[in-house]
Amino acid sequence: MPIHDKLLQALNTLLLEITSDINRVSELQAQIRDINAYSLRPRSGELVGVIASDSSRVYREMRTAVLFAVQVVAVKFKPGEDAVLSDAEAGYCTVPLEAGKTPIEEVVRRVAQFTSRELELSTASRLVSENELVLHDGSIFSFLWYGKLPRIPEGFKFATRPRPHTLRDLWRSVVGKMLEARRRAQLLFIAKTIRRNYYVEKLVPGNLGFSTMSALNDLLALELLRRRGSLPREPHFIEPLYIEKPEELPRPLKSLDPEDMEYIKPLLPITVTYVVFSRNTPPYQLTLSGKLSPSELREVLESLLPYSTTGYPDPLRVAHSMCKISMQEFRTIAARLGLTQISTGRELLGEFT
């Protein structure tokens, strides 16, 4: 694939802008407020069982339909009880004769996203016996992500389940699975990337100006505190924050329809913190349903430390590697099943053949 000079120039300009933003934020190091940090040490005694699940989604756009496939894997790490469980779903939607308000590709991707969340929760729950931790990749808010919920076209078909009428039906099913799973085990949502800041306003003076504040996020603020020596390099978590009321939820969750908000209220309060699992490794955002005190959080996280010596929980790492579907693998499957005989309109470009 050719890379042209114009693209290199554009990326170089962007890199200079990013570097300038980071340098400007780094100058704030002395102004960041301190925050309490709680050290973590592996607990002695019998290891607590840890379950993790993750999913992978792939899509194929054809001339007359859009297809998706979801693969989910849950793993259980527990002496003498290690286990692996998988599940999957696939579906497609024919392109409607009349254009709707929401592009069919967007509807398919939203359906696949909700379906994968639902399967991650249910597959992990099937491995739960007692007193185990269940890990999910991403924040609790990403699992509950809520936006436009259009009607699902009649031309939408699933491989193994009836067609829900709307995306709201699927969204409510995801929340229902989460509430059911929470009754059986402690669910921990661990995010590698962040989409919303929870600590910037707490850590940074409010008189710095919009441009400086907009370039700052939770992870940068914590890194500045670590450089300053205000946070340890050993395993720890920071003073948790609590989201206790519906109006404190991040957008778009706090603008839910009143009927849908009733599904979310049982999950409140929600605990938010950042955790460093191993020496000199980056922090990860942790969110969970319930209000755990620092001592309760410490007990939970110290049970997870033996599985996180690389700086990231091994059960999540394994679940991710086992569920991943590469596009090359999907092309191979498609060829074996005869899907490549269905026109995509891109064959003359040498793509997906």
C-alpha positions as CSV (number, residue, x, y, z in Angstrom):
1,M,0.0,0.0,0.0
2,P,1.5,3.3,-1.0
3,I,2.1,6.1,1.6
4,H,2.2,9.5,-0.1
5,D,4.2,12.5,1.0
6,K,1.0,14.5,1.7
7,L,-0.1,12.0,4.4
8,L,3.4,12.0,6.0
9,Q,3.3,15.8,6.1
10,A,-0.2,15.8,7.7
11,L,0.8,13.3,10.3
12,N,4.0,15.2,11.1
13,T,2.0,18.4,11.6
14,L,-0.4,16.6,13.9
15,L,2.5,15.1,15.9
16,L,4.0,18.5,16.5
17,E,0.6,19.8,17.7
18,I,0.3,16.8,20.1
19,T,3.8,17.3,21.4
20,S,3.1,21.0,22.0
21,D,-0.1,20.1,24.0
22,I,1.8,17.6,26.1
23,N,4.6,20.1,26.8
24,R,2.1,22.7,27.8
25,V,0.4,20.3,30.2
26,S,3.7,19.2,31.6
27,E,4.4,22.7,32.8
28,L,1.4,22.2,35.2
29,Q,3.3,19.6,37.3
30,A,3.8,21.8,40.3
31,Q,0.1,22.9,40.3
32,I,-1.5,19.5,40.4
33,R,-3.1,18.8,43.8
34,D,-2.1,15.7,45.7
35,I,-4.4,12.8,46.1
36,N,-4.4,9.9,48.5
37,A,-2.9,6.6,47.3
38,Y,-3.4,3.2,48.9
39,S,-0.6,0.6,48.5
40,L,-1.4,-2.9,47.4
41,R,0.3,-6.1,48.4
42,P,-0.5,-9.7,47.4
43,R,-2.8,-11.4,50.0
44,S,-1.5,-14.5,51.6
45,G,-3.5,-17.7,51.7
46,E,-5.7,-19.4,49.1
47,L,-6.0,-17.7,45.7
48,V,-9.3,-16.2,44.9
49,G,-10.8,-17.4,41.6
50,V,-10.8,-14.8,38.7
51,I,-13.0,-14.9,35.6
52,A,-12.5,-12.6,32.6
53,S,-14.4,-12.3,29.3
54,D,-13.8,-10.4,26.1
55,S,-15.2,-10.3,22.6
56,S,-14.2,-9.6,19.0
57,R,-16.5,-8.3,16.2
58,V,-16.0,-8.3,12.5
59,Y,-18.2,-7.0,9.6
60,R,-18.6,-7.6,5.9
61,E,-20.5,-5.1,3.7
62,M,-22.1,-6.6,0.6
63,R,-24.1,-5.0,-2.1
64,T,-27.4,-6.2,-0.7
65,A,-26.7,-6.7,3.0
66,V,-24.3,-6.1,5.9
67,L,-23.1,-9.0,7.9
68,F,-21.6,-9.2,11.4
69,A,-20.0,-11.9,13.5
70,V,-19.2,-11.8,17.3
71,Q,-17.0,-14.2,19.1
72,V,-16.8,-14.2,23.0
73,V,-14.4,-16.1,25.2
74,A,-14.5,-16.3,29.0
75,V,-11.6,-17.8,31.0
76,K,-11.4,-18.9,34.7
77,F,-8.2,-18.8,36.6
78,K,-8.6,-20.8,39.8
79,P,-6.3,-23.6,41.1
80,G,-7.8,-26.9,40.1
81,E,-10.8,-25.3,38.3
82,D,-9.3,-23.5,35.3
83,A,-11.8,-23.3,32.5
84,V,-12.5,-21.8,29.1
85,L,-16.0,-21.1,27.7
86,S,-16.9,-19.6,24.4
87,D,-20.1,-18.3,22.7
88,A,-20.9,-16.6,19.4
89,E,-23.5,-14.9,17.4
90,A,-23.8,-13.7,13.8
91,G,-26.4,-11.7,11.9
92,Y,-27.1,-9.7,8.8
93,C,-29.4,-7.0,7.6
94,T,-30.5,-6.5,4.0
95,V,-30.3,-3.0,2.7
96,P,-33.8,-1.6,2.8
97,L,-35.6,-0.5,-0.4
98,E,-36.3,2.9,1.1
99,A,-33.5,4.8,3.0
100,G,-34.2,5.1,6.7
101,K,-33.2,7.8,9.1
102,T,-30.2,5.8,10.4
103,P,-27.7,4.2,7.9
104,I,-28.0,0.4,8.0
105,E,-24.3,0.1,8.6
106,E,-24.6,2.1,11.8
107,V,-27.6,-0.1,13.0
108,V,-25.6,-3.3,12.4
109,R,-22.6,-2.0,14.3
110,R,-24.8,-1.0,17.2
111,V,-26.6,-4.3,17.3
112,A,-23.2,-6.1,17.2
113,Q,-21.9,-4.0,20.0
114,F,-24.9,-4.6,22.3
115,T,-24.9,-8.3,21.4
116,S,-21.2,-8.7,22.2
117,R,-21.7,-6.9,25.6
118,E,-24.6,-9.2,26.5
119,L,-22.7,-12.3,25.5
120,E,-19.6,-11.2,27.5
121,L,-21.7,-10.8,30.7
122,S,-23.7,-14.1,30.2
123,T,-20.7,-16.2,29.2
124,A,-18.6,-15.1,32.2
125,S,-21.5,-15.7,34.6
126,R,-21.7,-19.3,33.5
127,L,-18.2,-19.9,34.9
128,V,-19.0,-18.4,38.3
129,S,-19.2,-20.7,41.3
130,E,-18.6,-18.7,44.5
131,N,-16.4,-15.9,45.8
132,E,-14.9,-15.1,42.5
133,L,-14.0,-11.8,40.8
134,V,-15.3,-11.2,37.2
135,L,-13.3,-8.9,35.0
136,H,-14.5,-7.1,31.9
137,D,-12.5,-5.1,29.4
138,G,-13.7,-1.4,29.3
139,S,-15.5,0.8,31.7
140,I,-18.9,0.1,33.2
141,F,-20.1,3.2,31.3
142,S,-19.0,1.7,27.9
143,F,-21.1,-1.3,28.6
144,L,-24.0,0.9,29.3
145,W,-23.3,3.2,26.4
146,Y,-26.6,4.8,25.2
147,G,-27.4,6.9,22.2
148,K,-29.9,6.8,19.4
149,L,-32.0,3.6,19.6
150,P,-33.7,3.2,16.3
151,R,-36.0,0.5,15.3
152,I,-34.3,-2.6,13.9
153,P,-35.3,-3.3,10.3
154,E,-37.5,-6.4,9.6
155,G,-34.7,-7.5,7.2
156,F,-32.4,-8.0,10.2
157,K,-31.8,-11.7,11.0
158,F,-29.7,-13.4,13.8
159,A,-28.2,-16.9,13.6
160,T,-29.4,-18.1,17.0
161,R,-32.0,-15.7,18.5
162,P,-35.2,-13.8,17.5
163,R,-34.9,-10.3,16.2
164,P,-35.5,-7.6,18.8
165,H,-37.8,-4.9,17.7
166,T,-35.5,-2.0,18.7
167,L,-32.0,-1.3,19.9
168,R,-33.6,-0.3,23.2
169,D,-34.7,-3.9,23.7
170,L,-31.1,-5.1,23.3
171,W,-29.8,-2.3,25.5
172,R,-32.2,-3.3,28.3
173,S,-31.1,-6.9,27.9
174,V,-27.4,-5.8,28.5
175,V,-28.4,-4.0,31.6
176,G,-30.5,-6.9,32.8
177,K,-27.6,-9.3,32.3
178,M,-25.3,-7.0,34.3
179,L,-27.7,-6.8,37.2
180,E,-28.1,-10.6,37.2
181,A,-24.3,-11.1,37.0
182,R,-23.7,-8.6,39.8
183,R,-25.9,-10.6,42.1
184,R,-23.6,-13.6,41.6
185,A,-20.1,-12.1,41.8
186,Q,-18.1,-8.9,42.1
187,L,-17.8,-7.3,38.6
188,L,-14.7,-5.2,37.9
189,F,-14.5,-3.1,34.7
190,I,-10.9,-2.3,33.7
191,A,-10.4,0.2,30.9
192,K,-7.1,0.7,29.0
193,T,-8.3,3.9,27.4
194,I,-10.5,6.7,28.8
195,R,-13.4,8.5,27.2
196,R,-14.2,10.8,30.2
197,N,-12.3,12.5,32.9
198,Y,-13.4,12.1,36.6
199,Y,-10.4,13.5,38.4
200,V,-9.2,16.5,36.4
201,E,-11.5,18.9,38.2
202,K,-10.5,17.5,41.5
203,L,-6.7,17.6,40.9
204,V,-6.3,20.8,38.8
205,P,-7.0,24.4,39.8
206,G,-9.9,25.9,37.9
207,N,-8.1,29.1,36.8
208,L,-5.9,27.5,34.1
209,G,-8.0,28.4,31.1
210,F,-10.0,26.3,28.7
211,S,-7.2,25.4,26.2
212,T,-5.0,24.1,29.0
213,M,-7.7,22.2,30.7
214,S,-8.9,20.7,27.4
215,A,-5.4,19.2,26.8
216,L,-5.4,17.5,30.2
217,N,-7.0,14.2,31.1
218,D,-7.0,11.9,34.1
219,L,-4.0,9.8,32.9
220,L,-1.8,12.8,32.2
221,A,-2.6,14.3,35.6
222,L,-1.7,11.1,37.3
223,E,1.5,10.8,35.3
224,L,2.5,14.4,36.4
225,L,1.9,13.4,40.0
226,R,4.0,10.3,39.6
227,R,6.9,12.3,38.0
228,R,6.7,14.7,40.9
229,G,7.0,11.8,43.4
230,S,3.5,12.3,44.8
231,L,2.3,8.9,43.7
232,P,4.2,5.6,44.3
233,R,5.7,3.5,41.5
234,E,4.7,0.4,43.4
235,P,1.2,-1.2,43.1
236,H,-1.5,1.1,44.4
237,F,-4.9,2.7,43.7
238,I,-6.0,6.3,44.3
239,E,-8.7,7.8,46.4
240,P,-12.0,6.5,44.8
241,L,-14.8,8.8,43.6
242,Y,-18.4,7.8,43.8
243,I,-21.2,8.5,41.3
244,E,-24.3,8.3,43.4
245,K,-27.1,10.1,41.6
246,P,-28.4,9.8,38.1
247,E,-27.5,13.4,37.3
248,E,-23.9,12.6,38.1
249,L,-23.6,10.0,35.4
250,P,-21.6,10.8,32.3
251,R,-23.4,11.7,29.1
252,P,-25.4,10.3,27.5
253,L,-26.4,8.1,30.4
254,K,-27.6,11.0,32.6
255,S,-30.1,12.0,29.9
256,L,-31.8,8.6,29.7
257,D,-35.5,8.4,29.3
258,P,-37.1,8.1,32.7
259,E,-38.2,4.6,32.0
260,D,-34.7,3.5,31.0
261,M,-33.2,5.3,34.0
262,E,-35.0,2.8,36.2
263,Y,-32.8,0.1,34.7
264,I,-29.6,2.0,35.7
265,K,-30.6,3.1,39.2
266,P,-30.0,-0.4,40.8
267,L,-26.4,-0.1,39.6
268,L,-25.8,3.1,41.6
269,P,-23.6,4.1,43.3
270,I,-20.7,3.5,41.0
271,T,-17.1,3.5,42.3
272,V,-14.3,5.0,40.1
273,T,-10.6,4.8,40.7
274,Y,-7.3,4.2,38.9
275,V,-5.1,1.1,39.7
276,V,-1.4,0.3,39.2
277,F,-1.0,-3.4,39.3
278,S,2.8,-3.8,39.1
279,R,5.9,-1.6,39.7
280,N,6.5,1.1,37.1
281,T,3.5,0.1,35.0
282,P,0.7,2.5,33.8
283,P,-2.6,3.0,35.7
284,Y,-5.9,1.5,34.5
285,Q,-9.3,2.9,35.2
286,L,-11.4,0.7,37.4
287,T,-15.2,1.1,37.7
288,L,-17.7,-1.1,39.5
289,S,-21.2,-1.1,40.7
290,G,-21.5,-0.4,44.4
291,K,-19.8,2.0,46.9
292,L,-16.6,0.3,48.1
293,S,-14.5,2.0,50.8
294,P,-10.7,2.2,50.3
295,S,-10.3,-0.8,52.7
296,E,-12.9,-2.8,50.8
297,L,-11.3,-1.9,47.5
298,R,-7.9,-2.9,48.8
299,E,-9.1,-6.3,49.8
300,V,-10.6,-6.9,46.3
301,L,-7.6,-5.6,44.4
302,E,-5.0,-7.4,46.5
303,S,-6.8,-10.7,45.5
304,L,-6.2,-9.7,41.9
305,L,-2.5,-8.9,42.2
306,P,-1.2,-12.4,41.9
307,Y,-2.8,-12.6,38.5
308,S,-1.4,-9.1,37.4
309,T,2.4,-9.3,37.8
310,T,2.9,-8.0,34.3
311,G,1.0,-4.8,35.1
312,Y,-2.3,-6.0,33.5
313,P,-4.6,-8.8,34.7
314,D,-3.6,-12.0,32.9
315,P,-7.2,-13.4,32.7
316,L,-8.2,-10.4,30.6
317,R,-5.1,-10.7,28.5
318,V,-5.8,-14.4,27.8
319,A,-9.5,-13.8,27.1
320,H,-8.6,-11.1,24.6
321,S,-6.1,-13.2,22.7
322,M,-8.5,-16.2,22.6
323,C,-11.5,-14.3,21.2
324,K,-9.7,-12.2,18.6
325,I,-10.8,-12.7,15.0
326,S,-8.4,-11.2,12.5
327,M,-9.7,-10.1,9.1
328,Q,-7.5,-12.7,7.4
329,E,-9.2,-15.4,9.5
330,F,-12.6,-14.0,8.7
331,R,-11.8,-14.0,5.0
332,T,-10.8,-17.7,5.3
333,I,-14.0,-18.6,7.0
334,A,-16.0,-16.6,4.5
335,A,-14.3,-18.4,1.6
336,R,-15.0,-21.9,3.2
337,L,-18.7,-21.0,3.8
338,G,-19.1,-19.6,0.3
339,L,-19.7,-16.0,1.4
340,T,-17.2,-14.7,-1.1
341,Q,-19.7,-15.7,-3.8
342,I,-21.9,-12.9,-2.6
343,S,-20.9,-9.7,-4.4
344,T,-19.5,-6.8,-2.3
345,G,-18.9,-4.5,-5.3
346,R,-15.1,-4.4,-4.5
347,E,-14.0,-7.5,-6.3
348,L,-12.6,-5.6,-9.2
349,L,-10.3,-3.8,-6.8
350,G,-8.9,-7.1,-5.6
351,E,-10.5,-6.8,-2.2
352,F,-12.1,-9.6,-0.1
353,T,-11.6,-12.3,-2.7
